[in-house]
Amino acid sequence: MAVPAGVKTFTAGAVLTAEEVNTFLMAQAIPVFANAAAAGSAMPTPSEGQFRFLRDTDSFEVFTGTSFVSAGGGGDVGFENTFMLMGA
């Protein structure tokens, strides 16, 4: 995964390149997965500091470099209504 390069302000009509998608969008989005097994299949090599949201437990997790640990959530807290989450 690309290392986030900061924030970019996109302008109407500007061309969005693959590099910009990978650097500014995908690297800074929070993917949503049905459960940890689905996340493991989709993200076999996560980067340190990468987040994920698991729908089955409503949990928000961050990768420490060796494993995902809780970053909040669990129960009916509605993280999907608070953060911009992307995924199925």
Residue pairs with C-beta under 8 A, 6 or more apart in sequence:
1 22
1 26
1 27
1 45
1 46
1 47
1 50
2 22
2 23
2 26
2 27
3 23
3 27
3 47
4 23
4 24
4 27
4 28
5 23
5 24
7 24
8 20
8 24
10 16
27 47
29 84
29 85
29 86
30 51
30 52
30 53
30 60
30 83
30 84
30 85
30 86
31 39
31 42
31 43
31 52
31 53
31 85
31 86
31 87
32 52
32 53
32 55
32 80
32 85
32 86
32 87
32 88
33 39
33 42
33 52
33 53
33 54
33 55
33 87
33 88
34 54
34 55
34 56
34 88
35 54
35 55
35 56
35 57
36 54
36 68
39 52
39 54
39 68
43 50
43 52
46 52
46 63
46 68
47 63
48 63
48 64
48 65
49 62
49 63
50 62
50 63
51 60
51 61
51 62
51 63
51 71
52 60
52 61
52 63
52 68
53 59
53 60
53 61
53 73
53 79
53 80
53 83
53 85
53 87
54 61
55 80
57 73
57 74
58 73
58 74
58 75
58 76
58 77
58 78
58 79
58 80
59 70
59 72
59 73
59 74
60 70
60 71
60 72
60 73
60 79
60 83
61 68
61 69
61 70
61 71
62 68
62 69
62 71
72 79
73 79
79 85
